[in-house]
Amino acid sequence: MERERQLTFKKDTTVLRLLSPKYYAFNEKPIYHAGYMSYGEHTDLVFFLIENNGNPCVVFFEEKDGDIHLKNGAYLFIARGSYKDEDKLILVGDHATEPTTEFIRIE
């Protein structure tokens, strides 16, 4: 699979310590997963998996000078296949100009 089309999540709850007070609104929502994600040339982006309006939402940040700054967010949908290798993960950008991207599971 091409590197620019790979999406990797690595659990690391220590990223929660990087959360600046200006993002404490996320504390009002349960954070289901946290750590680092890589997507194409973007590596080690801090991410939180939260719920927004009933949908799972991945919010990602860039780390700069020991603080994190909101970069973007995307809604996350999982289409389950009959077998694990048929599962699909679909990211839908939160702006009208952002593409919808489909990923398949690789192990």
C-alpha distances in whole Angstrom, upper triangle without the diagonal:
4,6,9,7,7,11,12,16,19,22,25,28,30,28,31,33,32,33,35,38,37,35,37,37,33,36,37,34,33,30,28,25,25,23,20,17,14,12,11,14,16,17,19,20,23,23,25,24,28,29,30,33,32,28,25,24,22,24,23,25,25,27,30,33,32,32,30,30,28,25,24,24,22,23,20,20,19,19,20,19,22,19,17,14,15,16,14,15,16,17,20,22,25,26,27,25,22,19,18,14,13,10,10,11,9,12
4,6,5,7,10,13,17,19,23,25,28,30,28,30,33,31,32,34,37,36,33,36,36,33,35,37,34,33,30,28,26,25,23,20,16,13,11,9,12,14,15,18,19,22,22,25,25,28,29,30,33,32,28,26,24,22,23,22,23,23,25,27,31,31,31,28,28,26,23,22,22,21,22,21,21,21,21,22,22,25,23,21,17,18,18,16,16,17,17,20,20,24,25,25,23,20,17,17,14,13,11,12,13,12,15
4,5,5,8,10,14,16,20,22,25,26,24,27,29,27,29,31,34,33,31,33,33,30,33,35,32,31,28,26,23,22,20,16,13,10,8,6,8,11,11,14,16,19,19,22,23,26,28,29,32,31,27,25,23,20,21,19,20,20,22,24,27,27,27,25,24,24,20,20,20,19,21,20,21,21,22,23,23,26,24,21,19,20,19,17,16,17,17,19,19,23,24,25,23,19,17,17,14,14,12,13,14,13,15
4,6,8,11,14,17,21,23,25,27,24,27,29,27,27,29,32,31,29,31,31,29,31,33,31,30,27,26,23,22,20,16,13,10,6,4,7,9,11,14,15,18,18,21,21,24,26,27,29,29,25,23,21,18,19,17,18,18,20,23,26,26,26,23,22,21,18,17,18,17,19,18,20,20,21,23,24,27,25,23,20,20,19,17,15,15,14,16,16,20,20,21,19,16,14,14,11,12,11,14,15,15,17
4,7,10,13,17,20,22,25,27,24,27,29,27,28,30,33,32,29,31,31,28,31,32,29,28,25,24,21,21,19,17,13,10,7,6,10,11,13,15,16,18,18,20,20,23,24,25,27,27,23,21,19,17,18,17,19,19,22,25,28,28,27,24,24,22,19,17,17,15,17,16,17,17,18,19,20,23,22,19,17,17,16,13,12,12,12,14,15,19,20,20,18,15,13,12,9,9,8,10,12,12,15
4,6,10,13,17,19,22,24,22,24,27,25,26,28,31,31,28,30,30,27,29,31,28,27,23,22,19,18,17,14,10,8,6,6,10,11,11,13,14,16,16,18,18,21,23,24,27,26,22,20,18,16,17,16,18,18,20,23,27,26,26,23,23,21,18,17,17,16,17,15,16,16,17,18,19,22,20,17,15,16,15,13,11,12,12,15,16,20,21,22,21,17,15,14,11,10,8,9,10,9,12
4,7,10,13,16,19,21,18,21,24,22,23,25,28,27,24,26,26,23,25,27,24,23,20,18,15,15,13,11,7,6,5,7,11,10,10,11,11,13,12,14,14,18,20,21,24,23,19,16,15,12,14,13,15,16,18,21,25,24,23,20,20,19,16,15,14,13,14,12,14,14,16,17,19,22,20,17,15,16,14,12,10,11,10,14,14,17,20,21,20,16,15,13,10,10,8,9,10,10,12
4,7,10,13,16,18,16,19,21,20,21,24,27,27,24,25,26,22,24,26,23,22,18,16,13,12,10,8,5,5,7,10,12,11,9,9,10,12,11,13,14,17,20,22,25,24,20,17,16,13,14,13,15,16,17,21,23,22,22,19,20,19,17,16,15,15,16,14,15,15,17,18,20,22,20,17,16,17,15,14,12,13,13,16,17,20,22,24,23,19,18,17,14,13,10,11,10,10,11
4,7,9,12,14,13,15,18,18,18,22,24,24,21,22,23,19,21,23,20,18,15,13,10,9,7,6,4,7,9,12,14,12,10,9,9,10,9,10,11,14,17,20,23,22,19,15,14,11,12,11,13,15,16,20,22,20,20,17,18,17,16,16,15,14,15,13,15,15,18,18,20,23,21,17,17,19,16,15,12,14,13,17,17,19,22,25,24,20,20,18,16,15,13,14,12,12,12
4,6,10,12,11,14,16,16,17,21,24,24,21,22,23,20,21,23,21,19,15,13,10,8,6,5,6,9,12,15,16,14,11,9,10,10,9,11,12,16,19,22,25,24,21,17,16,13,14,13,14,15,15,19,21,19,19,17,19,18,18,18,17,17,18,16,18,18,21,21,23,25,23,19,19,21,19,18,16,18,17,20,21,22,25,28,27,24,23,22,19,19,16,17,15,14,14
4,6,9,9,11,14,15,16,19,22,23,20,20,21,18,18,21,18,16,12,11,7,6,4,7,9,12,15,18,19,17,14,11,12,10,9,10,11,14,17,20,24,23,20,17,16,13,14,13,15,16,16,20,21,19,18,17,19,19,19,19,18,18,19,17,19,18,22,22,24,26,24,20,21,23,20,20,17,19,18,21,22,23,26,29,29,26,25,24,22,21,19,19,17,17,16
4,5,6,9,11,12,13,17,20,21,18,19,20,17,17,20,18,16,12,12,9,6,4,7,10,13,17,20,20,17,14,11,12,9,10,10,12,15,19,22,25,24,22,19,18,15,15,14,14,15,14,18,19,16,16,15,17,18,19,19,19,20,21,19,22,22,25,25,28,30,28,24,25,27,24,23,21,22,21,24,24,24,27,31,30,27,27,26,24,24,22,23,20,21,19
4,5,6,8,10,11,15,17,19,16,16,18,14,14,17,16,13,10,10,8,5,6,9,13,16,19,23,23,20,17,13,13,10,10,9,11,14,17,20,24,23,21,18,17,15,14,14,14,16,15,18,19,16,15,14,17,17,19,19,19,20,21,20,22,22,26,26,29,31,30,26,27,29,25,25,22,24,22,24,24,24,27,31,31,28,29,27,26,26,24,25,23,23,22
4,5,6,8,10,13,16,18,16,16,18,16,15,19,18,16,13,14,11,8,8,10,14,17,20,23,23,20,17,13,13,10,11,12,14,16,20,23,26,26,24,21,20,17,16,15,14,15,13,16,16,13,13,13,16,17,19,20,20,22,23,23,25,26,29,30,33,35,33,29,30,32,29,28,25,26,25,27,26,26,29,32,32,29,30,30,28,29,27,28,26,26,25
4,5,5,7,11,14,15,13,14,16,13,14,17,16,15,12,13,11,7,6,8,12,15,18,21,20,17,15,11,10,7,8,9,12,14,18,20,24,24,22,19,17,14,13,11,10,11,10,13,14,10,10,9,12,13,15,17,17,19,20,20,23,24,28,29,32,34,33,29,30,31,28,27,23,24,22,24,23,23,25,29,29,26,27,27,25,26,25,26,25,25,25
4,5,5,9,11,13,11,11,13,11,10,14,13,12,10,12,10,7,8,11,14,18,20,24,23,20,18,14,13,9,9,9,12,13,17,19,22,22,21,18,17,14,13,12,12,13,12,15,16,12,11,10,13,14,16,17,17,19,20,20,24,25,28,29,32,35,34,30,31,32,29,28,24,25,23,24,23,23,25,29,29,27,28,27,27,28,26,28,27,27,27
4,6,8,11,13,12,12,15,13,12,16,16,16,13,15,14,11,11,13,17,20,23,26,25,21,19,16,15,11,13,12,16,17,20,22,25,26,25,22,20,18,16,15,13,14,12,14,14,10,9,10,13,15,18,19,20,22,24,24,27,28,32,33,36,39,37,34,34,36,32,31,28,28,26,27,26,25,28,32,32,29,31,31,30,31,30,31,30,30,30
4,6,9,11,10,11,14,13,13,17,17,17,14,17,15,11,11,12,15,18,20,23,22,18,17,13,12,9,11,12,15,17,20,21,25,26,25,22,19,17,14,13,10,11,9,10,10,7,6,6,10,12,14,17,18,20,22,23,27,28,32,33,36,39,37,34,34,35,32,31,27,27,24,26,24,23,26,29,29,27,29,29,28,29,28,30,29,30,29
4,7,8,7,7,10,9,10,13,14,14,12,15,14,11,12,13,16,19,21,24,23,19,18,15,13,10,11,10,14,14,17,18,22,23,22,20,17,15,12,12,10,11,10,12,13,10,7,7,9,10,13,15,16,19,21,22,25,27,31,32,35,38,37,34,34,35,32,30,26,26,23,24,22,21,23,27,28,25,27,27,27,29,28,30,29,30,30
4,5,6,7,10,10,11,14,16,17,15,18,18,15,15,17,19,21,23,26,25,21,20,18,15,13,14,13,17,17,20,20,23,25,24,22,19,17,14,14,11,12,11,12,12,10,7,7,8,10,14,16,17,20,22,24,28,30,33,35,38,41,40,37,38,38,35,33,29,29,25,26,23,22,24,28,28,26,29,29,29,31,31,33,33,34,34
4,5,5,9,10,10,12,15,16,16,19,19,17,18,20,22,25,26,29,28,25,24,21,19,16,16,15,18,17,20,20,23,24,24,23,20,19,16,16,14,16,15,15,16,14,10,11,11,12,16,18,19,22,24,25,29,31,35,37,40,43,42,39,40,40,37,35,31,30,27,27,25,23,25,28,29,28,30,31,31,33,33,36,35,36,37
4,6,8,9,11,13,15,17,16,20,20,18,19,20,22,24,25,28,27,23,23,21,18,16,16,15,18,17,19,18,21,23,23,22,19,18,15,15,13,15,15,15,16,15,11,10,10,10,14,15,16,20,22,24,27,30,34,36,39,42,42,39,39,39,36,34,30,29,25,25,22,20,22,25,26,25,28,28,29,32,32,35,34,36,37
4,5,6,8,10,11,13,13,16,16,14,16,17,19,21,23,26,25,21,21,19,16,13,13,12,14,13,15,15,18,20,19,18,15,14,11,12,11,13,14,15,16,15,11,9,9,9,12,13,13,17,18,20,24,26,30,32,36,39,38,35,36,36,32,30,26,25,22,22,20,18,20,23,24,23,25,26,26,28,29,31,31,33,33
4,5,5,7,10,12,12,15,16,15,17,19,21,24,25,28,28,24,24,21,18,15,14,12,15,13,15,15,18,20,20,18,16,16,13,15,14,16,17,18,19,17,14,12,13,12,16,16,16,19,20,22,25,27,31,33,36,39,39,36,37,37,33,31,28,27,24,24,22,20,22,26,27,26,28,28,29,30,30,33,32,34,34
4,5,5,8,11,11,15,16,16,18,20,21,24,25,29,29,25,25,23,19,16,15,13,14,11,12,12,14,16,17,16,14,15,12,15,15,18,19,20,22,20,16,14,14,13,16,15,15,17,18,20,23,26,29,31,35,38,38,35,36,36,32,30,26,25,23,22,20,18,20,24,25,24,26,26,27,29,29,32,32,34,34
4,5,5,8,8,11,12,12,15,17,18,21,23,26,26,23,22,20,17,14,12,9,10,8,10,10,13,15,15,13,11,12,10,12,13,16,17,19,21,19,16,13,13,12,14,14,13,15,15,17,20,22,26,28,31,34,34,31,32,32,28,27,23,22,20,20,18,16,19,23,24,23,24,24,25,26,26,28,28,30,31
4,5,7,8,11,13,13,16,18,20,24,25,29,29,25,25,22,19,16,14,11,12,10,11,13,15,16,17,15,14,14,13,15,15,19,19,21,22,20,17,15,16,15,18,18,16,18,18,19,22,24,28,29,33,36,35,32,34,34,30,29,25,25,23,23,22,20,23,27,28,26,28,27,28,29,29,31,30,32,32
4,7,9,12,15,15,19,21,23,26,27,31,31,28,27,25,22,19,16,13,13,10,10,11,13,14,15,15,14,15,14,17,18,21,22,24,26,23,20,18,18,17,20,19,17,19,18,20,22,24,28,29,33,35,36,33,35,34,31,29,26,25,23,23,22,20,23,26,28,26,28,27,28,29,30,31,31,33,34
4,6,9,12,13,17,19,20,24,25,28,29,26,25,23,20,17,14,11,10,7,7,8,11,11,12,11,11,12,12,15,17,20,21,24,26,23,21,18,18,16,19,17,15,16,15,16,18,20,24,25,29,32,32,29,31,31,27,25,22,22,20,20,20,18,21,24,26,24,26,24,25,26,26,28,27,30,30
4,6,9,11,15,18,19,22,24,28,29,25,25,22,20,16,13,10,9,6,7,10,12,12,12,11,11,12,13,15,17,21,22,25,26,24,21,19,20,18,20,18,16,17,15,16,18,19,23,24,27,30,29,27,29,29,25,24,21,21,20,20,21,19,23,26,28,25,26,25,25,25,25,26,25,28,28
4,6,7,11,14,15,19,21,24,26,22,21,18,16,13,10,6,6,5,8,11,14,13,13,10,10,10,10,13,14,18,18,22,24,21,18,16,17,16,17,16,14,15,14,14,17,18,21,22,26,28,28,25,27,27,23,22,19,19,18,19,19,18,22,25,27,24,25,23,23,23,23,24,23,25,25
4,7,11,14,15,18,20,24,25,22,21,18,17,14,11,7,5,6,8,12,15,13,12,9,10,10,12,14,16,19,20,24,26,23,21,19,20,18,19,18,15,15,14,13,15,15,19,19,23,25,24,21,23,24,20,19,17,18,17,19,19,19,23,26,27,24,24,22,22,21,20,21,20,22,22
4,7,10,11,15,17,21,22,19,17,15,14,11,8,6,5,8,11,14,17,16,14,11,11,9,11,12,14,17,18,21,23,20,19,17,18,17,17,16,14,14,14,13,15,15,19,19,22,25,24,20,22,23,19,19,16,17,16,18,19,19,23,26,26,23,23,21,20,20,19,20,18,20,19
4,7,9,13,16,19,20,17,15,12,11,8,6,4,6,9,13,16,19,19,17,13,12,9,10,10,11,14,14,18,20,17,15,13,15,14,15,15,14,15,15,14,17,18,21,22,25,28,26,23,24,25,21,20,17,18,17,19,19,19,22,26,26,23,23,22,21,21,20,21,19,20,20
4,7,10,14,17,17,14,12,9,8,6,6,7,9,12,16,19,22,22,19,16,14,11,11,10,11,12,12,16,18,15,14,12,15,14,15,15,15,16,17,16,19,19,23,23,26,29,27,23,24,25,22,21,18,19,17,20,20,20,23,27,26,23,23,22,21,21,19,20,19,19,19
4,7,10,13,14,11,8,5,5,5,6,9,11,14,18,20,24,23,21,17,15,11,11,9,9,10,10,14,16,14,14,12,14,14,13,14,14,15,17,16,19,19,23,24,26,29,27,23,23,24,22,20,17,18,16,19,18,20,22,25,25,21,21,21,19,19,17,19,18,18,18
4,7,10,11,8,7,5,5,6,6,10,11,15,18,19,23,23,19,16,14,10,10,8,10,11,12,16,18,17,16,14,15,14,12,13,12,13,15,14,16,17,20,21,24,26,25,21,21,22,19,17,14,15,13,16,16,18,20,23,22,18,18,17,15,16,14,16,15,15,16
4,7,8,6,4,6,6,9,10,13,14,18,21,22,25,25,22,18,16,13,13,10,11,11,13,16,19,18,18,15,16,15,13,13,14,14,16,15,18,18,21,22,24,27,25,22,20,22,19,17,15,15,14,16,16,18,20,23,21,18,17,17,14,15,13,15,15,15,16
4,6,5,6,9,8,12,12,15,16,19,21,22,25,25,21,18,16,13,13,11,12,12,15,18,21,21,20,17,17,16,13,13,13,13,15,14,17,17,20,22,23,26,25,22,20,21,19,16,13,13,12,14,14,17,18,20,18,15,14,14,11,13,11,14,14,14,16
4,5,7,11,11,15,15,18,19,22,25,25,28,28,25,22,19,16,17,14,15,14,17,19,22,23,22,20,19,18,15,15,16,16,18,17,20,20,22,24,25,28,26,23,21,22,21,18,16,16,14,16,16,19,20,21,19,15,15,15,12,14,13,15,16,16,18
4,6,10,11,14,16,19,21,24,26,27,30,30,27,24,21,18,17,14,14,13,15,17,20,20,20,18,18,17,14,15,17,17,20,20,23,24,26,28,29,32,30,27,25,26,24,22,19,19,17,19,18,20,21,22,20,17,17,18,16,17,16,19,20,19,20
4,7,7,11,12,16,18,21,23,24,27,28,24,21,18,15,14,11,11,9,11,14,17,17,17,14,14,14,11,12,14,15,18,18,21,22,25,27,28,32,30,27,25,26,24,21,18,18,16,17,16,18,19,21,19,16,16,17,15,17,16,19,19,19,20
4,6,9,11,15,17,20,23,25,28,28,25,22,19,15,15,11,11,9,11,13,16,16,16,14,15,15,13,14,15,17,19,19,22,22,25,27,28,31,29,26,24,26,24,22,19,19,17,19,18,20,22,24,22,19,19,20,17,19,17,19,19,18,19
4,6,9,13,15,18,22,23,27,27,24,21,18,14,13,10,9,8,8,12,14,13,13,12,13,14,12,14,15,17,19,19,22,22,25,27,29,32,30,26,25,27,24,22,19,20,18,20,19,21,22,25,24,21,21,21,19,20,19,20,20,19,19
4,6,10,13,16,19,20,24,24,21,18,15,11,10,6,6,5,7,11,14,13,12,9,10,10,9,10,12,13,16,16,20,21,24,26,28,31,30,26,26,26,24,22,18,18,16,17,16,17,19,22,21,18,19,19,18,19,18,20,20,20,21
4,7,10,13,17,18,22,22,20,16,14,10,8,6,5,6,7,11,13,12,10,8,9,9,9,11,11,14,16,16,19,21,24,26,28,31,30,26,26,27,24,22,19,19,16,18,17,17,20,23,23,20,21,21,19,21,20,22,21,22,22
4,7,10,13,15,18,19,16,13,10,7,5,4,6,9,10,14,17,15,13,10,11,10,10,10,9,11,13,13,16,17,21,23,26,29,27,24,24,25,21,20,16,16,14,15,15,15,18,21,21,18,19,18,17,18,18,20,19,20,21
4,6,10,12,16,16,14,10,8,6,5,7,9,12,13,17,19,17,15,12,13,11,12,11,10,11,12,12,15,17,20,22,25,28,27,24,25,25,21,20,16,16,14,16,15,15,18,22,22,19,20,19,19,19,19,21,20,22,22
4,7,10,13,13,10,7,6,5,6,9,12,15,17,20,23,21,19,15,16,14,14,12,10,10,10,9,12,13,17,19,22,25,24,21,22,22,19,17,14,14,12,14,14,14,18,21,22,19,19,18,17,18,17,19,18,20,21
4,7,10,10,8,6,5,6,8,11,14,17,19,22,25,22,20,17,17,14,15,13,10,11,10,10,13,15,18,20,23,26,26,23,25,24,21,19,16,16,14,15,15,14,18,21,22,20,20,19,19,20,20,21,21,24,24
4,7,6,5,5,6,8,10,14,17,20,22,25,28,26,23,20,19,17,18,15,12,11,9,10,12,14,17,19,23,26,26,24,25,25,21,19,16,15,14,14,15,13,17,20,22,20,20,19,19,20,20,22,22,25,26
4,5,5,6,6,9,10,14,17,21,23,26,28,27,24,20,19,16,17,14,11,10,9,10,12,15,19,21,25,28,28,26,28,26,23,21,17,16,14,13,13,11,15,17,20,18,19,18,19,20,21,24,24,27,29
4,6,8,9,13,14,18,20,24,27,29,32,30,27,24,23,19,20,17,14,13,10,12,13,16,19,21,25,28,29,27,29,27,24,22,19,17,16,14,15,13,16,17,21,19,20,19,21,22,23,25,26,29,31
4,7,9,13,15,19,22,25,28,31,33,32,29,25,24,21,22,19,15,14,11,11,12,14,16,19,22,25,26,25,26,25,21,20,17,16,15,15,16,14,18,19,22,21,21,19,20,21,22,23,24,27,29
4,6,10,12,16,19,23,25,29,32,30,27,24,23,19,19,16,12,10,7,8,8,11,14,16,20,23,24,22,23,22,18,16,14,12,12,11,13,12,16,17,20,18,18,15,17,17,18,20,21,24,26
4,7,10,13,17,20,23,26,29,27,24,21,20,17,17,14,11,9,6,5,7,10,13,15,19,22,22,20,21,20,16,15,12,11,10,11,12,12,16,18,20,17,17,15,15,15,16,18,18,21,23
4,6,10,13,17,19,23,26,24,21,18,17,14,14,11,7,6,4,5,9,12,15,17,21,24,24,22,23,22,18,16,12,11,9,9,10,9,13,16,17,15,15,14,14,15,16,18,19,21,23
4,6,10,13,16,19,22,21,19,15,14,11,11,9,6,5,6,7,10,13,16,18,22,25,24,22,22,22,18,16,12,11,9,10,10,10,14,17,17,14,15,14,13,14,15,17,17,20,21
4,7,11,13,16,19,18,15,12,11,8,8,6,4,7,9,10,14,16,20,22,25,29,28,25,25,25,22,19,15,14,11,12,10,10,13,17,17,14,16,15,15,17,17,20,20,22,24
4,7,10,13,16,15,13,9,9,6,6,6,6,8,11,12,16,18,22,24,27,30,29,26,26,26,23,20,16,16,12,13,12,12,14,18,18,15,16,16,16,18,18,20,20,22,23
4,6,9,13,12,9,6,5,4,5,7,9,12,15,16,20,22,25,28,30,34,32,29,29,29,26,24,20,19,16,17,14,14,16,20,19,17,19,19,19,21,21,23,24,25,25
4,6,10,10,8,5,5,7,6,9,12,15,18,19,23,25,28,30,33,36,35,31,31,31,28,26,22,22,18,19,17,17,18,22,21,18,20,21,20,23,22,25,25,25,26
4,7,6,6,4,6,9,10,13,15,18,21,22,26,27,31,32,35,38,36,33,33,33,31,28,25,25,22,23,20,21,22,25,24,22,24,25,24,26,25,27,27,27,27
4,6,5,6,7,11,11,15,18,21,24,25,29,31,34,36,39,42,40,37,36,37,34,32,28,28,25,26,23,23,24,27,26,24,26,27,27,29,28,31,30,31,31
4,6,8,10,14,15,19,21,24,28,29,32,34,37,39,42,45,43,39,39,40,37,35,32,31,28,29,27,26,27,31,30,28,30,31,30,32,32,34,33,33,33
4,7,10,13,15,18,20,24,26,27,31,32,36,37,40,43,41,37,37,39,36,34,30,30,27,29,26,26,28,31,30,28,30,31,30,32,31,33,32,32,32
4,7,10,12,16,18,21,24,25,29,30,34,36,39,42,40,37,37,38,34,32,29,29,25,26,24,23,25,28,28,26,28,29,28,30,29,32,31,32,32
4,7,9,12,14,17,20,21,25,27,31,33,35,39,37,34,34,34,31,29,25,25,22,22,20,19,21,25,24,22,24,25,25,27,26,29,28,29,29
4,6,9,12,16,19,20,24,27,30,32,35,39,38,34,34,34,31,29,25,24,20,21,18,17,18,22,21,19,22,23,23,26,26,29,29,30,31
4,6,8,12,15,17,21,24,27,30,33,36,35,32,32,32,29,26,22,21,17,17,14,13,14,18,18,16,19,20,20,23,23,26,27,28,29
4,7,11,14,16,20,22,26,28,31,35,34,31,30,30,27,24,20,19,15,15,12,12,13,16,15,13,16,17,17,20,21,24,25,26,27
4,7,11,13,17,19,23,25,28,32,31,28,28,27,24,21,18,16,12,11,8,8,9,13,13,10,13,14,15,17,18,22,23,25,26
4,7,10,13,16,19,22,25,29,29,26,26,25,22,19,15,13,9,9,7,6,9,12,13,10,12,12,13,15,17,20,21,23,25
4,6,10,13,16,19,22,25,25,23,23,22,19,15,12,9,6,5,4,5,9,11,12,9,10,9,10,12,14,17,18,21,23
4,7,10,13,16,19,23,23,21,21,20,17,14,10,8,6,5,6,7,10,12,14,11,11,9,11,12,13,16,18,21,23
4,7,10,13,16,20,20,17,18,17,13,10,7,6,5,7,9,10,14,16,17,14,13,10,10,10,11,13,14,17,19
4,7,10,13,16,17,15,16,14,11,8,6,5,6,8,11,13,16,17,18,16,14,11,10,9,10,12,13,17,19
4,6,9,13,13,12,13,11,7,6,5,6,9,11,15,17,20,20,22,18,16,13,12,10,10,10,11,14,16
4,6,10,11,11,11,9,6,5,6,8,11,13,17,19,22,22,23,20,18,14,13,10,10,10,11,15,17
4,7,8,8,9,7,5,6,9,11,14,17,20,22,25,26,27,24,21,17,16,13,12,10,10,14,16
4,5,6,7,5,5,7,11,13,17,19,23,25,28,28,29,26,23,19,17,14,13,10,10,13,15
4,7,9,7,8,11,14,17,20,23,27,29,32,32,32,29,26,23,21,17,16,13,13,15,17
4,6,5,7,11,14,17,20,23,27,29,32,32,33,30,27,23,21,17,15,12,11,12,13
4,5,6,9,12,15,18,22,25,27,30,31,31,28,25,22,19,15,13,10,8,9,10
4,6,8,11,15,18,21,24,27,30,30,30,26,24,20,17,14,11,7,6,7,9
4,6,10,13,16,19,23,25,28,28,28,25,22,18,16,12,10,7,7,10,12
4,7,10,13,16,20,22,25,26,26,23,20,16,14,10,9,6,6,10,12
4,6,10,13,16,19,21,22,22,19,16,12,10,7,6,5,7,10,13
4,7,10,13,16,19,19,20,16,14,11,8,6,5,6,8,11,14
4,6,10,13,15,16,16,13,10,7,6,4,6,9,11,14,17
4,6,9,12,13,13,10,8,6,5,6,8,11,13,16,19
4,6,9,10,10,8,7,5,7,9,11,15,17,20,23
4,6,7,8,5,6,6,9,12,14,18,20,22,25
4,7,9,7,9,10,12,15,17,21,23,25,28
4,5,6,9,10,13,17,19,23,25,28,30
4,6,8,10,13,17,20,23,26,29,32
4,7,10,13,16,19,23,26,28,31
4,7,9,13,16,19,22,24,27
4,6,10,13,16,19,22,25
4,7,10,14,17,19,23
4,7,10,13,16,19
4,7,10,13,16
4,7,9,13
4,6,10
4,7
4
